Amino acid sequence: MQITQTKDLILLTGAGFTKNFGGFLADEMWSHIFNNPLVQGSVLLRSELQDNFDFELVYSNIIDNPRINDEEKVKIKKAVFDAYAKLDNATKGWVFNDSSPYPVNVYGLGKLLQLFNGTGNDQGFFFTLNQDLFMERKFGYRCPGVSKFPDEFYNQLKDMGQNDFVSLPSKNVEDAVMRGIKDHAGSAYIKLHGSYGWKSADGSNQLVVGKNKVGSIGNEPLLKTYFDIFESTIKQGGKKILIIGYGFQDKHINEALLDGVKNHGLKLFIVGQNPRSVKERIENGHYYAKDILSGVGGYFPYLLKEIFPSNQEDTVYFNDIKNALQS
């Protein structure tokens, strides 16, 4: 699916974005999964997780192994699901004030997000790999083609119960997504890896977890449409993508970025990560993607609370980011 005209500025976020508001990084997710009573009661799951701290790889190894019984697979699925529920609980109470442990100036952040809003005929996009509900709860974001959560969920501390989950469409998906994009002002919020709170058309929870993300995306019509939009937007050429909190660990995302850099003039601007760490992470674990680095137009290794401090100061960090994106 291709959108005719898109804005030249694109936003992509990963787990490091929500970490600025109390979210979990991969190591913390691993801990919540490992500490789950279902895992602690399983010799197999305890052993697998202690041997490998990549919880997504462990998840794939368990789910995709025909020699492992269904009871163990149910346990790891439930433990992962419970970890995402804890992530929602950790972030849903975030508020902007000086006493917050995560005192990000929400008004300054809003100025950043506005840079990615559509203008005129150019559609804006905010892509995310996150499966948390922070943007929905705090900013009222809603993904195109997905049913709305109950009204009391938005901007509230209401727990997300199973009855609040929404089912994804299975028919006329592209039409539903296009309508959702056209009916929503600002930027379209696209969750490339599904979300906590979503159910697939077959009733299963729709989180893209594990090492076979491409297969999972291909099996869910909505996520396939979303990824097509991501790729086609990059291929329109001359885009600048601001990356906050993505650790360059997903092969299919890296390949899309790499194609953009090599063939479509894509420029990357990376927030919150040290340049050395980014380079080492790609070259040590994803060497095929090393040429992504040639497309980096700027590094901004600052936390969001430094870019948008609680005193609402207009920082040099934000001005540098804005100038880089708009030049």
N, C-alpha and C positions, 0 to 999 in steps of 0.2 A: 504494500500500500504506500502510495507516494502523495505527499501534500504538495500542491502546485508551487506555492511560494512560502518560504520559511525565513525567519529572521536570521541574520548572520551570527548572532550570539546565541549560544546553547549552554545550558547548565546541566552538569552531571554530578550526582552525589552518591556517596557510599556510606558505609557504617561510621566513618570518621566524622561525617557531618552531624549525625545525631549524638555522637559522643560529646559534642559541645553542649548538649542539653541533658546529660545524664545517661545517654545510651551506652550500649556495650560494643566493644570491639571483639574480634574473633576469639582472642584468648579468654575473655570474660564469658563469652557464649559457651566456650568449651567447659569452663568451670561450672556454669549453671547446669549444663547437661550432665557432666560427670557427677555432680552432687545430687542429682535426682535420685530419689529412693528406688525407682525402677532400675536404674543403672547400678546403684550400689548393691542391689539384690541379685545382680547378674554377673557371674564370673567372666563370661565372654565379653560383655560390654565394658566392664571395668578394664579388662586386659587390653582390649582394642584401643580404648581411649588413652590408657597410660602409655601405650606403645606409639601413639601418634597424636599430636596436639592439633592437627588439622581436623576439626570435627566434621567438616563437609566430606573429607575423604573417608573418614570412619563411617559416616552415614551411608555413603555409596557402597563401601565394602560390605556392609551388613545387608542393605536392601537388595543389592544386585547379586548376592551370593546364593545360588540355589541350594547349597548345602546347609545353610543356616535356617533354622525353623521359623515359622511365622510368629511364634510368641516373642522371640527376640526382636524381630522386625517391628512388631507392634510397640514394644518397649522403647526402642530408639526413636521411633516416630513420635511417640507421646512425650519423651524427654525433650526432643527438639521443639515440639509444639509448646510445651510448658516454658521453655526458655524464652520463646518469643512472647508468651503471655507476661513473663516477668519483665521483658524489655518494655512492653506497653505500660506496665505499672510503674516502671522506673521513670518514664518520660512524661506520663500524662499529667503529673502534678507540677510540671515546670512552669514557673512564673518569672517575669522579669522584675527583679528588684535588687538593691545593693546587697542584701543579705543572702541571696541565692548562691549556692556553691557553683553555679554556672551563670554568672551575671552578664549574659550577652544582651546588648541593647537591641530589643526587638524592632525598634523603629529604624535603626541603622540597617539591620538585616533586611527589613522591608525595602529599603532603598536599593540594596543589592538585587533582590529578587525582581524588582521592577525593571531592571535592565534587560530582563529576558522576556518581558511582556511583548506580545505582538503589536505591530504598528501598521496602520493602513491595511494593505492586503497581505502583509508578511505575518505568518503564524509563528508565535513564540513557543518554545518547548523547554520544559524542566523535566529531564530524565533522571530517574533514580534507580539504584540497585537495592535500595533499602526496602525492607518488608515491615517496618514499624509503622505506627499510625501518628507519628508526631505532627507531620504537616496537616493531616486531616483534623486532628484534635485542636491544634493551636492556630491554624490559619484557614480552616474550612476548605482545604483543597479536596478535590474530587476527581477521580480518574475517568476519562471519557469512555463510555460504553459500559460502565459499572454502575449498578444500582446504588442509590444513596443509602448510607447508614441511617438508623433511626435518628430523628431530629435531636433527641436529648443527648446523643453521643457527641455532637460537635461542640467543642470548647467546654466540655464538661468532664468531670472525673468519673463518669459512669464506667463500671467494668464492662469489658467486652465479653458478653456471654455468647454461647453457641447460637442462641435465638437471634442475636444481632448480626450474625454473619450473613453476607450477601452472596448469591450465586452468580457465577459468570455466565454470559450468554454463550450459546452454542450455535445459533443461527443468525445470519445477516449481521455478522460481527463487524465487518468493515463499515457498513452503513451506520451501525450504532455508535462506533467510535467517531466517525466523521460528524455525526449529529452532535455528539458530546463536545467535540472540539469547537464546532461552530457556535454552540449555545453558551460557551463559557468565555468570559472576558479574561484578559491577562494571558498567562502561558498555560499550555496544556500540560498536566501533571501525569507523566507516564511511568508506571512502576514496572520496569522491565523483568523483574524476577517475582512478580506476584506480590501477595501481601498477606499478613496476618489479618484475619477477618474476612477473607475471601474463600469461597468454596467453588471447586470446579463443577461443571455441569453434572458430573457423575457423583457429586456429593463429598468428594475428598477435599481436604484443606489444600489450598493452592499456594504453596510456598515452593519456589524453585531452589532446592537445597541439594548439595552433592556435587559430583564432578561431571555428571551428564546433564548439564544445564541446557545444552542445545536440544537434546532429545525431549526434555521436559517442556521447553518453550514450544517446540514443534508440535507437541501433542495437545496444547491448549490454544484454541483459535484466537483468543484475545491476546495472549502473550506473543503469539506468532505475528499478529498484526502490529503490536507495539514494537517488536524488534525490527520489523520491516520499515516502520516509520523512522526508527533510530538510524538504520543504515541508509535509507534513502535521503534523509535530511543531511547527513554527512556528505553523501555523494553529489549533492547539489553544488558543492564546491565553495571555496572561499570562506568557510565557517571558522569561528573562534569558539572554542569550548572551554568553559571554566569548570575545573574539576575540584570538588571539595570532598575529601574523605574516601576516595576510591584508591585502593592499594595496588591496582594493576595485577590482580590475581586471577581474573576470569579470562580464559582464552578467547571466548567468542567476542567479548567486549574489546580486548586488546587487538584482535584481528580487525575489527571494524575501525578502531582508531588508527591502526597501522595503515590500512587501506586509504583512510582519509588523508593521512600525512603524505603517503607516497604518491597518491594519484589524484587527490582532490583539494590540495592546498589547505588542509586542516591545520590550525594552530592551537596548541594546548597551553592553558594557563592553570597552574597547579597551586592550590591553597592548602596550607596546613601541613605540608610534608617537606622534609629536608631533601634537597636535591641529591645528596649522596645516597640517602636511603632509597629514593625512587630508582636511581640508576642501579644500585646493587640488587634491589628486589627484582627488577626486570632482567638484568643480565644473569643473575644466579638461578632464577626459577622460570623465566620466560624469555630466553635468549632470542627466540624467533622474533620477538617484538622489540628488539633493541633499537630499531630505526624509528620507533615512536619518539625517542629522545630528540631526534633531529627536528621534530615539529614543535618542541616546547618553546613558547614565546615568552614565558615568564614564570618564575617561582615566587611564591609568597608564603614563607614558612611560619605563619602566625596562626594562633588560635582565634576563633571567632570573637572571643571575649577581648582579645587584643585589638582586633580590627574594629569591633563595635563595643567599646567599653561602656560600663554602666553610667558613667557621667555624660554620655551622649556626645562626647567629643567627636568632631569630624577628623579622623586620624589620617596621617600620611599614608598608612597602609591601605585604607579604603580608597584614597585618592589615587594611589599607584595602581591598584587593581582596575579601577574605573577608567583611568587614562589608557592603560594597556588594552583594555577591551574596546575602547571607543576610538583609538587612534587608527 
